[in-house]
Structures are given as C-alpha cells and as structure tokens.
Amino acid sequence: MRKKSDLPAKDCVVCGRPFVWRKKWEKVWNEVKYCSDACRMRKGAR
C-alpha cells in the first residue's frame, strides 16, 4: 500500500489547487485536468 504523499499529483486548471491520483483515474490519469466536478462545470466561466 502506498502512502498518499507518494502518489502523483497535479494542479487543477480552473482553481489551481493540487490534487492527487485516484484509483478510478488509473487508466486516464494523463487526461485528468480538474480536481472536482464543480471545477469541470466552471471550466468555461473563466
């Protein structure tokens, strides 16, 4: 089992907050841009 601090992280393109890898994103990690559904919905508001 990995520690959370050992997981890869990215910054959200909308809010700029860092977020870490999740198991459900395992196959699409390279395409993940947003930290949450709320940020994904706000993507065009900027």
DOTIMI-258100 format. One record per residue: residue in one letter; x, y, z of N, C-alpha, C in turn. Coordinates in nm, 4 decimals. Layout:
BEGIN
  resn      n.xx      n.yy      n.zz     ca.xx     ca.yy     ca.zz      c.xx      c.yy      c.zz
     a         X         Y         Z         X         Y         Z         X         Y         Z
...
This chain:
BEGIN
  resn      n.xx      n.yy      n.zz     ca.xx     ca.yy     ca.zz      c.xx      c.yy      c.zz
     m    0.0839   -0.1186    0.0000    0.0000    0.0000    0.0000    0.0881    0.1245    0.0000
     r    0.0550    0.2188   -0.0842    0.1302    0.3436   -0.0925    0.0763    0.4473    0.0056
     k    0.1648    0.5346    0.0488    0.1215    0.6491    0.1282    0.0679    0.7550    0.0330
     k   -0.0239    0.8365    0.0818   -0.0815    0.9399   -0.0025    0.0244    1.0376   -0.0530
     s    0.1263    1.0612    0.0268    0.2320    1.1535   -0.0134    0.3179    1.0979   -0.1274
     d    0.3113    0.9677   -0.1516    0.3878    0.9048   -0.2594    0.3137    0.9023   -0.3926
     l    0.1857    0.9381   -0.3934    0.1063    0.9344   -0.5154    0.1361    1.0560   -0.6033
     p    0.1214    1.0419   -0.7358    0.1434    1.1563   -0.8239    0.0372    1.2635   -0.8003
     a    0.0726    1.3884   -0.8241   -0.0195    1.4999   -0.8037   -0.0177    1.5933   -0.9235
     k   -0.1261    1.6683   -0.9401   -0.1402    1.7686   -1.0460   -0.2077    1.8909   -0.9852
     d   -0.2042    2.0023   -1.0585   -0.2783    2.1214   -1.0198   -0.3999    2.1342   -1.1105
     c   -0.5133    2.1687   -1.0525   -0.6373    2.1879   -1.1267   -0.6219    2.3094   -1.2183
     v   -0.6674    2.2983   -1.3431   -0.6523    2.4087   -1.4379   -0.7503    2.5225   -1.4105
     v   -0.8561    2.4986   -1.3331   -0.9543    2.6022   -1.3029   -0.9205    2.6753   -1.1732
     c   -0.9056    2.6007   -1.0640   -0.8859    2.6648   -0.9332   -0.7401    2.6675   -0.8895
     g   -0.6547    2.5865   -0.9528   -0.5132    2.5861   -0.9188   -0.4765    2.5023   -0.7973
     r   -0.5731    2.4382   -0.7351   -0.5449    2.3550   -0.6180   -0.4789    2.2242   -0.6601
     p   -0.3872    2.1748   -0.5794   -0.3273    2.0449   -0.6101   -0.4243    1.9309   -0.5762
     f   -0.4220    1.8268   -0.6559   -0.4993    1.7067   -0.6251   -0.4155    1.5856   -0.6592
     v   -0.4426    1.4739   -0.5922   -0.3612    1.3539   -0.6089   -0.4356    1.2471   -0.6882
     w   -0.3584    1.1539   -0.7373   -0.4069    1.0399   -0.8148   -0.5115    0.9619   -0.7367
     r   -0.6135    0.9150   -0.8101   -0.7152    0.8275   -0.7516   -0.7238    0.7005   -0.8349
     k   -0.7611    0.5936   -0.7710   -0.7701    0.4636   -0.8377   -0.8617    0.4690   -0.9598
     k   -0.9737    0.5420   -0.9512   -1.0670    0.5471   -1.0637   -1.0085    0.6199   -1.1844
     w   -0.9003    0.6994   -1.1639   -0.8349    0.7709   -1.2726   -0.7146    0.6943   -1.3263
     e   -0.6955    0.5708   -1.2848   -0.5767    0.4931   -1.3191   -0.5497    0.4886   -1.4700
     k   -0.6510    0.4628   -1.5496   -0.6316    0.4475   -1.6942   -0.6338    0.5795   -1.7696
     v   -0.6844    0.6869   -1.7087   -0.6984    0.8152   -1.7789   -0.6240    0.9288   -1.7091
     w   -0.5262    0.8966   -1.6263   -0.4564    0.9985   -1.5473   -0.3985    1.1100   -1.6341
     n   -0.3521    1.0780   -1.7533   -0.2937    1.1806   -1.8405   -0.3974    1.2812   -1.8907
     e   -0.5239    1.2425   -1.8963   -0.6295    1.3325   -1.9433   -0.6987    1.4096   -1.8314
     v   -0.6766    1.3725   -1.7054   -0.7432    1.4382   -1.5922   -0.6885    1.5796   -1.5768
     k   -0.7789    1.6803   -1.5767   -0.7392    1.8202   -1.5665   -0.8017    1.8911   -1.4473
     y   -0.9149    1.8400   -1.3991   -0.9926    1.9097   -1.2969   -0.9958    1.8308   -1.1672
     c   -0.9966    1.9024   -1.0546   -0.9939    1.8368   -0.9238   -1.1313    1.7854   -0.8817
     s   -1.2386    1.8404   -0.9397   -1.3736    1.8019   -0.8986   -1.4722    1.8266   -1.0120
     d   -1.5939    1.7765   -0.9940   -1.6990    1.8016   -1.0920   -1.7345    1.9498   -1.0947
     a   -1.7280    2.0163   -0.9803   -1.7587    2.1597   -0.9749   -1.6616    2.2388   -1.0632
     c   -1.5340    2.2077   -1.0582   -1.4366    2.2760   -1.1426   -1.4551    2.2397   -1.2902
     r   -1.4927    2.1174   -1.3158   -1.5165    2.0754   -1.4544   -1.6335    2.1538   -1.5132
     m   -1.7353    2.1828   -1.4322   -1.8524    2.2589   -1.4787   -1.8194    2.4073   -1.4958
     r   -1.7228    2.4585   -1.4181   -1.6847    2.6005   -1.4246   -1.5783    2.6294   -1.5289
     k   -1.5328    2.5301   -1.6021   -1.4198    2.5462   -1.6930   -1.4381    2.6597   -1.7936
     g   -1.5594    2.6841   -1.8391   -1.5832    2.7887   -1.9372   -1.6122    2.9251   -1.8746
     a   -1.6262    2.9318   -1.7439   -1.6616    3.0564   -1.6758   -1.5430    3.1515   -1.6615
     r   -1.4238    3.1032   -1.6825   -1.3054    3.1884   -1.6650   -1.2804    3.2749   -1.7817
